[in-house]
Amino acid sequence: MELILSRVPARSVARWRMVCTSWKLHLTSPEFLKLHTERGEARALVIGSSLNFHYLKFNLDGKIKGTGLFGLNAGIGDELRVHNSSYGLFLVSSKIDIPSNFYVVNLCTGELRKIVCPISSGERVVTASLCFQPNRNMSYRLLFLVETTIGMDHNCYNVILYSSYGRRWSSTPAPTVKFQGGVFHKEILYWITDVQGQALTFHLETKNWATISLPETPTNRFCRPRLVASNNFLHYFITRNSIEDLCVYEMTDSGGWIQKFKVEFSFLKTNEKPLAKKLSNFPRTHINVLSVLRDAKGGRPRIIILVQGFVTCYDPEKQQHMFLNLERRFPVRGADVSGGDVEAFEVTDSLVPV
């Protein structure tokens, strides 16, 4: 019975929990939630800017199944910033709210929890990340990198951790090096640093910091290196200097990198021929990788890319771009076409409690 229910969509299971107490106890147990989450499949994509989020459903063959505006700001406020997502949970803050206020949202169940990061005056949250993998107690963790200004020219950094299991807080010092983003993959957070060819890592269990080498990074100041986690894979994307392609690397089990393929832009194959010529002439500074989608079995990926204001889904096998936000579907309005204001997040319907 458990195996059958674990294949049922999360939204249906959420309704069945209301049938009776015995059903609710079973369908909210950590054992069932873990099984259901592990068997879950990415079903949609959320694309948008701080003012405008869109919910997009499409299959991996490139056929759009449905779109619509997405009410992510319900109960939070306007001008949202989505920090990251994992297994249907989103970590969100509002640009007009108190800077220490963060929200964990489950898109499927509609649950929302406000988390106040315990910072004092003179401190600010530089980056925040939600970390979740199906585990025994189905808890998630939040990591806040906090900067403290000491004097005129000196800053120190500290990591504040929150665990939903027991609502516990802890802290640990962080290296004084500039780093950006924050990608969670197999109990480790990864950041790209300002040291060329290096990434900084933090292990959530051991609390140990380390550095790892990245594939060769061009010195072009317009390049947008990016780390993206998808299912059990960690990818590194980089636009190489003076070459019209996007190189895609994948981390191996030993911690090294292998180049998987290139995303070609010099000769675009698209599902919208009138736009192919236009996008063949855009500057390479306007390429930004947003997300990577895979099916539940970890098959070949689809790369979600922002190309001069257009969001495309790239199929590496066919070497073809499918445009996802044509004007008649859902334009990303008011967004910086270089990619800084636009994000895309994989959505997995899940029952993970907040």
Protein Blocks (a to p, Z undefined) as FASTA:
>chain_A
ZZmmmmpcfklmmmmmmmpmmlmmmmmgfklmmmmmmmpccfbdcdddfklccdddddfk
opafbdcdddfkgonbghiadfbdcehiacdddfkbcfkbccdddfknopacddddddde
hiacfbdcddddddfkopacddddddddehjkbccdddddddfehpaacdddddddddeh
jideehiacdddfbehiacdddfklopacddddddddfbfkbccddddehjbccddddde
hiacdddddddfkopacdfbdcdfklccdfblklmmmmmmccfklgccfbdcddfkopac
dddddeehiacdddfklopacdfbbfklopcehiafkopmpccddddddfbdZZ
